[in-house]
Amino acid sequence: MSTASNRQQTLLRKLNQKKYRYKERLFLMEGARAVQQVIANKAIQIQVLFFDKSQRYWEQSDWKTEVDQFETATLSQELFMEVSDTDTPQGVLALCEMPSEVTAEKLAAQSGLTVALDGLQDPGNLGTIIRTAGWFGISGIISGKGTVDMFHPKVVRGTAGATGTIPFMNGELSEVFTVLEAEDWQVFLLDSGAQSQPLHQISSIKKGVIVVGNEGHGLRDELKTANRSSVRIPSPVGQRNVESLNAAIAASIALYDLSGKT
């Protein structure tokens, strides 16, 4: 197996920066199980598999098919640690092509559930939401202003291989919602306020958008219009000892509850 070229090594270093990911339309997927899941999903095109030379994953029997199927190269342990997003990386890294975004009009033509993110900043939260959305088979993900990049290494790692399996777009949420609402989509704003409707009171949904806000500041006021429903996840014990749920946990509960009503 050949060593990664100087050009490849330079590219891997650059892809930790968002501007280079979007310039090259490439991102990195790290970890044996995540990479194998991406291969199995067949939703993402892999250009090259890189292996940590010291770990020699390519010699393991369960990687033989992948080694024969893709272009492969090795990295020194030092370089693998440099481009890795973890302190103790597994010795497999996939260079992947970034999938194309869908349009608001294409999302509007679907049905079921879509998740919209309003300034969500924690990569771990976004990765978990994408992973959960993949489990429930939602129609799409809309990444609004201020939301962390969907192809940030920590986000990609958190999806556990679900990256690319869900149609997605970046855009101003108010504008996207206008397109969706014209096609009878209902917008549900996750809001812990006392005036919000308990989630379990929603009886049925044909086309619904679950909107998750910023971890610290919640949803922007401009999204809270009269034709949109603010919904909350009530605590079963009444008196709560914490102010609110984690954003990813709240989104997961909402997906579980509403997916059974579509």
LINWO-V185096 format. One record per residue. RES is the residue in one letter. SS is DSSP state (2 for helix, 1 for strand, 0 for the rest). OMEGA is omega in whole degrees, -180 to 180 (* if undefined). D_FIRST is the distance of its C-alpha to the first C-alpha in Angstrom with 1 decimal. Layout:
[[RES & SS & OMEGA & D_FIRST] [RES & SS & OMEGA & D_FIRST]]
//
This chain:
[[M & 0 & -175 & 0.0] [S & 0 & 176 & 3.8] [T & 1 & 179 & 6.8] [A & 0 & -180 & 9.5] [S & 0 & 177 & 12.1] [N & 2 & 178 & 15.6] [R & 2 & 179 & 17.0] [Q & 2 & 180 & 14.8] [Q & 2 & 177 & 15.6] [T & 2 & 180 & 19.3] [L & 2 & -179 & 19.4] [L & 2 & 179 & 18.3] [R & 2 & -176 & 21.0] [K & 2 & -172 & 23.5] [L & 0 & 172 & 23.2] [N & 0 & 178 & 25.1] [Q & 0 & -176 & 28.1] [K & 2 & -175 & 29.9] [K & 2 & 179 & 30.8] [Y & 2 & 176 & 27.3] [R & 2 & -177 & 26.3] [Y & 2 & 175 & 29.2] [K & 2 & -178 & 28.8] [E & 2 & -175 & 25.2] [R & 0 & -179 & 26.0] [L & 1 & 175 & 22.9] [F & 1 & -177 & 22.5] [L & 1 & 173 & 20.2] [M & 1 & -173 & 20.2] [E & 1 & 174 & 19.4] [G & 0 & -174 & 19.3] [A & 2 & -176 & 18.1] [R & 2 & -180 & 21.5] [A & 2 & -180 & 22.1] [V & 2 & 179 & 18.9] [Q & 2 & 177 & 19.5] [Q & 2 & 177 & 23.1] [V & 2 & 178 & 22.3] [I & 2 & -179 & 20.2] [A & 2 & -179 & 23.2] [N & 2 & -180 & 25.7] [K & 0 & 179 & 24.3] [A & 0 & -177 & 26.3] [I & 0 & 177 & 23.6] [Q & 0 & 177 & 21.1] [I & 1 & 178 & 17.6] [Q & 1 & -176 & 15.8] [V & 1 & 168 & 12.4] [L & 1 & 178 & 11.2] [F & 1 & -179 & 10.3] [F & 1 & 171 & 9.7] [D & 1 & -175 & 11.5] [K & 0 & -177 & 9.6] [S & 0 & -178 & 13.0] [Q & 0 & 172 & 13.5] [R & 0 & 179 & 10.4] [Y & 2 & -175 & 11.7] [W & 2 & 179 & 9.0] [E & 2 & -179 & 10.5] [Q & 0 & -174 & 13.8] [S & 2 & -177 & 15.7] [D & 2 & 176 & 16.9] [W & 2 & -176 & 13.5] [K & 2 & -180 & 12.6] [T & 2 & -179 & 14.6] [E & 2 & 180 & 13.2] [V & 2 & 179 & 9.6] [D & 2 & -173 & 11.2] [Q & 2 & -173 & 13.5] [F & 0 & 168 & 12.0] [E & 1 & -177 & 9.8] [T & 1 & 176 & 7.1] [A & 1 & 179 & 6.1] [T & 1 & 174 & 7.0] [L & 1 & 173 & 10.6] [S & 0 & 179 & 12.7] [Q & 2 & -178 & 15.3] [E & 2 & -180 & 18.0] [L & 2 & 179 & 16.7] [F & 2 & 177 & 15.9] [M & 2 & -178 & 19.5] [E & 2 & -176 & 20.8] [V & 2 & -180 & 19.8] [S & 0 & 179 & 20.4] [D & 0 & -177 & 23.9] [T & 0 & 179 & 24.4] [D & 0 & 179 & 25.4] [T & 0 & -173 & 23.2] [P & 0 & 165 & 20.3] [Q & 0 & -169 & 18.2] [G & 0 & 179 & 14.6] [V & 1 & -179 & 13.9] [L & 1 & 180 & 15.0] [A & 1 & 172 & 15.6] [L & 1 & -170 & 16.7] [C & 1 & 175 & 19.7] [E & 1 & -180 & 22.4] [M & 0 & 179 & 25.8] [P & 0 & -180 & 28.3] [S & 0 & 176 & 31.6] [E & 0 & 172 & 34.7] [V & 0 & 177 & 37.7] [T & 0 & 176 & 41.2] [A & 2 & -180 & 44.2] [E & 2 & 179 & 45.8] [K & 2 & 176 & 43.0] [L & 2 & -178 & 43.1] [A & 2 & -179 & 46.9] [A & 0 & 179 & 46.7] [Q & 0 & 173 & 45.0] [S & 0 & -179 & 46.8] [G & 1 & -177 & 46.1] [L & 1 & 173 & 44.9] [T & 1 & 177 & 43.1] [V & 1 & 175 & 42.3] [A & 1 & -175 & 43.2] [L & 1 & -177 & 42.3] [D & 0 & 177 & 44.8] [G & 0 & 177 & 43.3] [L & 0 & -169 & 41.1] [Q & 0 & -176 & 39.4] [D & 0 & -179 & 37.5] [P & 2 & 179 & 33.8] [G & 2 & 177 & 34.0] [N & 2 & -179 & 37.0] [L & 2 & 178 & 35.6] [G & 2 & 179 & 32.4] [T & 2 & 179 & 34.7] [I & 2 & 178 & 37.0] [I & 2 & 179 & 34.2] [R & 2 & -180 & 33.0] [T & 2 & 178 & 36.6] [A & 2 & 176 & 37.3] [G & 2 & 180 & 34.5] [W & 2 & -177 & 36.0] [F & 2 & 175 & 39.4] [G & 0 & -178 & 38.3] [I & 0 & -173 & 40.0] [S & 0 & -177 & 40.5] [G & 1 & 176 & 39.0] [I & 1 & 178 & 38.5] [I & 1 & -178 & 40.4] [S & 1 & -176 & 39.4] [G & 0 & -178 & 42.4] [K & 0 & 176 & 43.2] [G & 0 & 180 & 41.9] [T & 0 & 180 & 39.4] [V & 0 & -178 & 36.0] [D & 0 & -179 & 33.1] [M & 0 & -178 & 31.7] [F & 0 & 170 & 28.2] [H & 0 & -177 & 28.6] [P & 2 & -179 & 25.8] [K & 2 & 176 & 28.4] [V & 2 & -179 & 29.9] [V & 2 & 180 & 26.6] [R & 2 & -178 & 25.9] [G & 2 & -180 & 29.5] [T & 0 & 180 & 29.3] [A & 0 & 177 & 27.0] [G & 0 & -179 & 25.3] [A & 0 & 179 & 28.6] [T & 0 & 177 & 27.8] [G & 0 & -178 & 28.4] [T & 0 & -176 & 30.4] [I & 0 & 175 & 33.8] [P & 0 & -177 & 35.3] [F & 1 & 174 & 35.9] [M & 1 & 171 & 37.7] [N & 1 & 180 & 38.7] [G & 0 & 176 & 42.4] [E & 0 & -172 & 45.8] [L & 2 & -179 & 46.9] [S & 2 & -179 & 50.6] [E & 2 & 179 & 49.8] [V & 2 & -180 & 47.4] [F & 2 & 178 & 49.9] [T & 2 & 178 & 52.6] [V & 2 & -178 & 50.6] [L & 2 & -178 & 49.9] [E & 2 & 176 & 53.5] [A & 0 & 177 & 54.8] [E & 0 & 173 & 53.1] [D & 0 & 172 & 54.7] [W & 0 & 174 & 51.8] [Q & 1 & 179 & 53.2] [V & 1 & -179 & 51.8] [F & 1 & -178 & 51.8] [L & 1 & 177 & 51.6] [L & 1 & -173 & 50.5] [D & 0 & -176 & 53.2] [S & 0 & -178 & 54.6] [G & 0 & -176 & 58.0] [A & 0 & -179 & 61.0] [Q & 0 & 180 & 62.0] [S & 0 & 179 & 58.8] [Q & 1 & 175 & 59.0] [P & 1 & -174 & 57.6] [L & 2 & -175 & 54.4] [H & 2 & -180 & 55.8] [Q & 2 & 177 & 58.8] [I & 0 & -172 & 56.8] [S & 0 & -178 & 57.6] [S & 0 & -180 & 55.3] [I & 0 & 172 & 52.9] [K & 0 & 180 & 51.9] [K & 1 & -175 & 49.9] [G & 1 & 176 & 49.3] [V & 1 & 175 & 47.4] [I & 1 & -176 & 46.9] [V & 1 & -179 & 46.9] [V & 1 & -176 & 45.4] [G & 0 & 178 & 46.5] [N & 1 & -176 & 45.4] [E & 0 & -177 & 45.1] [G & 0 & -172 & 47.9] [H & 0 & 179 & 50.1] [G & 1 & -176 & 49.8] [L & 0 & 175 & 50.5] [R & 0 & -178 & 51.9] [D & 2 & -176 & 55.6] [E & 2 & 178 & 55.3] [L & 2 & -174 & 53.4] [K & 0 & 180 & 56.3] [T & 0 & -173 & 58.5] [A & 0 & -177 & 61.3] [N & 0 & 180 & 59.5] [R & 0 & -175 & 56.6] [S & 1 & 171 & 56.7] [S & 1 & -177 & 55.9] [V & 1 & 180 & 54.8] [R & 1 & 176 & 54.2] [I & 0 & -176 & 53.0] [P & 0 & 175 & 56.1] [S & 0 & -179 & 55.9] [P & 0 & -178 & 57.3] [V & 0 & 178 & 59.0] [G & 0 & 180 & 60.9] [Q & 0 & -177 & 60.8] [R & 0 & 179 & 57.3] [N & 0 & 175 & 56.1] [V & 0 & -175 & 53.4] [E & 0 & -176 & 53.8] [S & 0 & 176 & 51.2] [L & 0 & 170 & 48.1] [N & 0 & -175 & 44.5] [A & 2 & -179 & 43.6] [A & 2 & 178 & 40.7] [I & 2 & 179 & 42.9] [A & 2 & 179 & 45.8] [A & 2 & -179 & 43.6] [S & 2 & 179 & 42.3] [I & 2 & 180 & 45.9] [A & 2 & 178 & 47.1] [L & 2 & 179 & 44.4] [Y & 2 & -177 & 45.3] [D & 2 & -172 & 49.0] [L & 2 & -180 & 49.0] [S & 2 & 178 & 46.4] [G & 0 & -177 & 49.0] [K & 0 & -179 & 51.6] [T & 0 & * & 49.9]]
//
